Amino acid sequence: MAKSAVIIGGSNAGLMHGIMLKHHGYRVTILEQETSTSRQGYDAGLKMEADFLDFLDKHDRVKRPHIIDNAAALTVSHGGKISAQSGQTMRSTSWGLMLSILRANFDGTKSVAVPDANIGREGDGEVEFRNGARATDVKNKGSGVVVYYENISSGKTHSIAADMVIIAEGSNSSTREVFLPGNRRQYAGYMCWRGTAPEASLDPKWNELYSERMPLHVMHRSYMLAYTVPTDNGDLDPGKRIHNWIWYNNLPADSNGLAEVMTDSNGRLHYGTVPRSLVRPELWEKQKALAATSLPPGLAAILHQTRAPFVTKIFDVASPNAVFCNGKVFIVGDALFTIRPNVGLSTNQAAYHCRLMEKVVQGEMTAEAWNRAVLRYGNTQSRWAFVVTSYALGTKFELARSACSWLLYTLGQKLGIVA
């Protein structure tokens, strides 16, 4: 009999693990609490790093183009002068396009981006994606695990048994609380405005300067970054792509400004993200006015051509353990460590977890060794993200403190002092 797996969470991390397990003959069920059968990515950007590229090289059967290469970061002065170019080329795609590709690889779901998904192979396991299914509990039952979940539409509780369970719900995971009570995400003290602007909406001179590049403008404890991505429908041709931008700002948890920006047009206060359609128009106009005086002309133009921005708070999550129930339950992706988005490693971390999980499935790595490896990765990269954040958004003291923490931890690993 084929082994079975239940994955809690149907975004990138959950889909990657589901695809990999399916390719190893597992019967896989994904429980996703979103009731909608289609999820909008709003053309948000996604950074493609080595582990994720390796995953796609091995497990992607759709094989449709999806990557745009952005030249090394450009530091842009307030007047628009490019004063430096550093770092490596960044490979990017859009979150929605990648979600369509992963979903097609998992269960053959078709979309505008992937109209034909003939991906079945001999030896694949059976798969199912259940929308509107919110996990409420996980119990260790002998040689297997039982997941209890609520059907959001009916309110009824159901259960499903499996040989293994993967928790991939993201930073606000409720199932993580079953195994790590009190290990909740914590506000990091800053937030960001995000949005996209079509190349076609901009003056050609700004596309010539910024398309397929990464303009960066640093202000006082604030900065804006942009890069080019395809649309969620997969448009990669020049003139049809979009500029994805992020503007980070410090806002203390107890500040009036944070409460104001997180309150939507209906007067509801959001804890994590104010969706695009609900950002208050007067706050967006205020941000555009600030852009006109604070940003270089080209970046201000990108922001002004954004039709539907959204606002999100940045959170930290650091879990002390990733494996439970004698190696039958695993926490992966942002549910385990939420690495600050300033370094763009969220999807790569999930791919790293998946790559090592494949070794566990193949008997090449123990669950205990997997646990040590993913905790080491999370702790190292989270500390590095603190350094990057402090450089642009923090004080000199905060930068020195975060740099020392990262260096000491890295040195401790090399010396075998820390796990």
C-alpha positions in Angstrom: 0.0 0.0 0.0 1.3 3.5 -0.9 2.3 5.7 2.0 0.1 8.7 2.7 0.7 12.3 3.6 -1.5 15.3 4.7 -0.1 18.7 4.1 -1.7 21.6 6.0 -1.4 24.7 3.8 -1.7 25.0 0.0 0.7 27.8 -0.9 4.2 27.4 -2.3 5.7 25.5 0.6 2.8 23.1 0.8 2.7 22.5 -2.9 6.4 21.9 -3.3 6.3 19.2 -0.6 3.1 17.8 -2.2 4.7 17.6 -5.6 7.8 15.9 -4.3 5.9 13.3 -2.3 3.6 12.6 -5.2 6.6 11.9 -7.4 7.7 9.4 -4.8 4.3 7.6 -4.9 2.7 9.0 -1.8 -1.0 9.6 -1.6 -1.1 13.3 -0.8 -4.0 15.4 0.5 -3.5 19.2 0.9 -5.8 21.0 3.3 -6.2 24.7 2.5 -8.4 26.9 4.6 -9.0 29.4 1.7 -12.4 28.7 0.4 -11.7 30.1 -3.1 -10.4 27.6 -5.6 -8.3 30.3 -7.2 -5.8 32.5 -5.3 -4.8 35.9 -6.6 -1.1 36.8 -6.6 -1.7 40.4 -7.6 1.5 40.1 -9.7 3.7 40.2 -6.5 7.3 39.4 -7.0 9.2 36.3 -6.0 13.0 35.8 -5.8 14.4 32.7 -7.4 17.4 31.3 -5.4 19.5 28.1 -5.8 17.4 25.6 -3.9 14.2 26.7 -5.5 15.7 26.5 -9.0 17.0 23.0 -8.2 13.6 22.0 -7.1 12.0 23.2 -10.3 14.8 21.5 -12.4 14.0 18.2 -10.8 10.2 18.3 -10.2 8.7 20.9 -12.6 7.0 19.0 -15.5 5.1 22.1 -16.9 8.4 23.6 -18.2 6.9 27.0 -19.2 9.1 30.1 -19.2 8.7 32.1 -16.0 12.0 33.9 -15.1 13.2 37.4 -15.6 16.8 38.2 -14.9 17.3 41.6 -13.1 20.8 43.1 -13.2 22.7 43.8 -10.0 21.2 46.4 -7.6 21.5 50.0 -8.6 21.7 52.6 -5.8 19.8 55.6 -7.0 20.1 59.1 -5.4 17.2 61.4 -4.8 18.0 63.2 -8.0 17.9 60.0 -10.0 21.7 59.5 -10.4 22.9 55.9 -10.3 25.8 56.0 -8.0 26.6 52.3 -7.5 25.9 48.9 -8.9 26.7 45.8 -6.7 25.7 42.2 -6.0 24.6 39.4 -8.3 21.9 39.3 -10.9 18.5 38.5 -9.3 16.3 36.0 -11.0 12.6 36.8 -10.4 9.1 35.7 -11.2 5.6 36.5 -10.0 4.0 34.8 -7.0 0.8 34.1 -8.9 2.5 32.7 -11.9 4.6 30.4 -9.8 1.5 29.3 -7.8 -0.2 28.3 -11.1 2.9 26.3 -12.1 3.2 24.5 -8.8 -0.6 23.8 -8.7 -0.5 22.4 -12.2 2.4 20.1 -11.2 0.5 18.9 -8.2 -2.9 18.1 -9.5 -3.1 19.3 -13.2 -5.1 22.4 -12.4 -5.3 24.5 -15.6 -5.1 28.3 -15.7 -4.4 31.2 -18.1 -0.7 30.8 -17.4 -0.8 27.0 -17.7 -3.6 26.1 -20.1 -2.3 22.5 -20.6 -1.1 20.5 -17.6 -0.4 17.0 -18.8 2.0 16.1 -16.0 1.0 12.5 -14.9 3.7 9.9 -14.9 3.8 6.2 -14.0 4.5 5.7 -10.3 3.0 9.0 -9.2 0.8 8.9 -6.1 -2.8 10.0 -6.0 -3.4 13.6 -4.9 -6.3 15.8 -3.7 -6.5 19.5 -2.9 -9.3 20.4 -0.4 -10.3 24.1 -0.2 -12.1 25.5 2.8 -10.5 23.0 5.1 -9.1 24.5 8.3 -6.9 22.2 10.4 -7.8 22.3 14.1 -5.8 19.5 15.7 -3.2 16.8 15.0 -3.0 13.6 17.1 -0.3 10.9 17.2 -2.1 7.6 16.6 0.1 4.5 16.8 2.0 4.2 13.5 0.3 7.2 11.9 -1.1 10.6 12.6 -4.7 11.9 12.5 -5.5 15.5 11.4 -8.8 17.0 12.4 -10.2 19.8 10.3 -13.2 22.0 10.0 -15.1 22.4 6.7 -15.5 26.2 6.7 -18.6 26.2 4.6 -20.6 23.6 6.6 -18.9 24.1 10.0 -18.6 20.3 10.4 -15.5 18.6 11.7 -13.8 15.8 9.8 -10.6 13.8 10.3 -8.1 12.2 8.0 -5.3 9.7 8.9 -1.9 9.6 7.3 1.6 8.3 7.7 3.1 11.8 7.9 1.9 15.3 8.3 3.6 18.5 7.0 2.6 21.8 8.5 3.1 24.5 5.8 0.6 27.2 6.8 2.9 30.2 6.9 3.9 32.6 9.7 0.5 32.7 11.2 0.1 29.0 11.5 -2.5 27.9 14.0 -1.4 24.2 13.8 2.1 25.1 15.0 0.4 26.1 18.3 -0.6 22.5 18.8 3.1 21.5 19.1 4.6 24.8 20.2 2.1 26.6 22.3 2.9 30.3 22.6 5.3 30.3 19.6 3.4 33.1 17.8 4.7 35.5 15.2 6.0 38.8 16.6 5.8 42.2 14.9 9.3 43.2 13.8 8.8 47.0 14.3 8.5 47.9 10.6 6.0 47.5 7.7 5.9 48.0 4.0 3.8 49.4 1.2 3.8 47.1 -1.9 2.5 47.3 -5.4 3.1 46.9 -9.1 3.0 49.1 -12.1 2.8 47.9 -15.7 5.7 48.7 -18.0 3.1 49.9 -20.5 1.9 52.6 -18.2 5.3 54.3 -17.8 7.2 56.8 -19.8 9.6 54.7 -22.0 12.6 56.5 -20.4 11.9 54.9 -17.0 11.5 51.4 -18.5 14.8 51.9 -20.3 16.5 52.9 -17.0 14.8 50.4 -14.6 13.4 47.4 -16.5 15.3 44.2 -15.8 17.3 46.1 -13.1 16.9 46.5 -9.3 16.8 50.2 -8.4 17.3 50.9 -4.7 16.8 54.2 -2.9 17.8 54.5 0.7 16.3 57.2 2.9 16.5 57.9 6.6 15.6 54.5 8.2 13.5 53.7 5.1 14.1 52.4 1.6 12.4 51.4 -1.6 13.4 48.6 -4.0 11.9 47.6 -7.4 12.5 44.9 -9.9 10.8 43.5 -13.0 8.6 40.4 -12.9 6.2 38.7 -15.3 2.5 39.0 -14.9 0.5 36.4 -13.0 -0.8 35.2 -16.4 2.8 34.7 -17.6 3.5 37.7 -19.8 7.3 37.9 -20.2 7.6 40.2 -23.2 9.1 43.7 -22.8 6.3 46.2 -22.5 3.9 43.6 -21.1 5.7 42.9 -17.8 5.4 44.8 -14.5 7.6 46.7 -12.1 7.2 45.2 -8.6 8.1 47.5 -5.7 8.5 47.4 -1.9 8.8 50.5 0.3 9.9 49.6 3.9 9.2 52.0 6.8 9.8 51.9 10.6 6.5 52.1 12.6 6.6 51.1 16.3 3.9 48.7 17.4 2.3 51.3 19.7 2.4 54.2 17.2 -0.8 55.9 16.0 0.7 55.7 12.5 0.7 51.9 12.5 -2.9 51.7 13.7 -3.9 54.3 11.0 -2.3 52.5 8.1 -3.6 49.1 9.2 -7.2 50.3 9.3 -9.0 49.6 6.0 -11.6 51.7 4.1 -14.4 49.9 6.1 -12.9 50.9 9.4 -11.6 47.4 10.3 -8.1 47.1 11.9 -6.1 44.4 10.3 -3.4 42.5 12.2 -1.2 41.5 9.3 -2.1 42.8 5.8 -4.6 45.4 4.4 -5.6 43.9 1.1 -5.3 45.9 -2.2 -8.9 46.6 -2.5 -9.3 47.9 1.0 -6.4 50.4 1.4 -7.9 53.7 2.4 -7.7 56.1 -0.6 -6.6 59.1 1.5 -3.7 57.2 2.9 -2.6 56.1 -0.5 -2.8 59.7 -1.7 -0.7 60.7 1.3 1.9 58.1 0.4 2.0 59.2 -3.3 2.6 62.8 -2.1 5.5 61.6 0.0 6.9 59.7 -2.9 6.9 62.8 -5.0 9.2 64.5 -2.5 11.2 61.5 -1.2 11.9 59.3 -4.2 13.9 59.7 -7.4 11.6 60.7 -10.3 11.6 57.3 -11.9 10.7 55.4 -8.8 8.1 58.0 -7.9 6.6 57.4 -11.4 6.4 53.6 -10.8 4.6 54.2 -7.5 2.2 56.7 -9.0 1.2 54.3 -11.8 0.3 51.6 -9.2 -3.4 50.9 -9.3 -3.9 48.8 -6.2 -1.3 48.9 -3.5 -1.4 46.9 -0.3 0.2 47.3 3.1 1.7 44.6 5.3 3.5 44.3 8.6 6.7 42.4 8.9 6.8 39.5 11.4 9.4 37.3 13.0 8.9 33.6 13.7 11.6 31.4 15.1 10.7 27.8 16.2 12.9 25.8 18.5 11.9 22.4 16.9 10.6 21.2 13.6 9.9 17.5 14.1 7.2 15.9 16.3 5.4 12.6 16.9 8.5 10.5 16.5 9.3 11.8 13.1 5.8 11.8 11.6 5.0 15.5 11.8 7.2 18.2 10.2 6.9 22.0 10.3 8.2 23.7 7.1 8.6 27.1 5.4 7.5 30.3 7.1 5.6 28.3 9.7 9.0 27.2 11.0 11.1 30.4 10.5 9.7 33.6 9.0 12.9 35.1 7.5 12.4 38.8 7.0 11.6 39.6 3.4 14.5 42.1 3.0 16.7 39.1 1.9 14.0 37.4 -0.2 14.6 33.9 1.1 11.1 32.7 2.0 10.5 30.5 -1.0 14.1 29.3 -1.1 13.9 28.2 2.5 10.8 26.1 1.7 12.6 24.6 -1.2 15.6 23.8 1.0 13.3 22.0 3.5 11.7 20.1 0.6 15.1 19.0 -0.8 16.2 17.6 2.5 12.7 16.1 3.1 13.2 14.1 -0.1 16.3 12.6 1.4 14.3 11.6 4.5 11.7 10.0 2.2 14.4 8.1 0.3 16.0 6.9 3.6 19.2 9.0 3.0 18.6 11.2 6.1 17.0 10.7 9.4 14.2 13.0 10.7 16.5 14.0 13.5 19.2 15.1 11.0 16.6 17.0 9.0 15.5 18.8 12.1 19.1 19.9 12.9 19.7 21.1 9.4 16.5 23.1 9.0 17.0 24.8 12.4 20.5 25.7 11.5 19.4 27.2 8.2 16.6 29.2 9.8 18.8 30.5 12.6 21.6 31.5 10.3 19.5 33.2 7.6 17.2 34.9 10.1 20.2 36.5 11.8 21.6 37.6 8.4 18.2 39.1 7.6 18.4 41.1 10.9 21.8 42.5 9.7 20.4 43.6 6.3 17.3 45.1 7.9 19.4 47.0 10.5 21.7 48.4 7.8 18.8 50.2 6.0 16.2 50.6 8.7 18.0 50.5 12.1 20.5 52.5 14.1 24.2 51.9 14.1 23.9 50.2 17.5 21.2 47.8 16.1 23.4 47.1 13.1 26.4 46.3 15.3 24.3 44.1 17.6 22.7 42.1 14.7 26.1 41.7 12.9 27.7 40.4 16.1 24.9 38.0 16.7 25.2 36.6 13.1 29.0 36.4 13.2 29.0 34.7 16.6 26.4 32.2 15.6 28.2 31.4 12.3 31.5 31.0 14.1 29.8 28.8 16.8 28.5 26.5 14.0 32.0 26.2 12.5 33.5 25.4 15.9 30.7 23.0 16.8 29.6 25.0 19.8 26.1 25.5 18.5 23.9 23.0 16.6 
